[in-house]
Amino acid sequence: QLRKPAPGMLLKARDELGIDLATSVLIGDKESDIEAAHNAKLPLAIRFSDKSGIRSKADRIFSNHAQIAQFLTSFTKQQHSVCERDVRGH
């Protein structure tokens, strides 16, 4: 099924576009987006909402795009550092 919260849309993208879901991040503005990410076993689901105090199963909630960009930049650098250590055997 391709309708969220079923993971079908993400699995189809994986199959047709070669996306590695194990290293993917989903950013959504609805809880069904977050549920789809979890159902597809994505490691990180981010919720964008300008409403304070929302309840969500998201790993992170941000209220503006700049916060998301800053977090992803930091997250990507951290992930890259971990990969380099793994490759070097440290």
Buried (B, 14 or more C-beta within 10 A) or exposed (E): EEEBBBBBBBBEBBEEEEBEBEEBBBBBEBBEBBBBBBBBEBEBBBBBBEEEEEEBEBBBBBBEEEBBEEBBEEBEEEBEEEEEEEEEEE
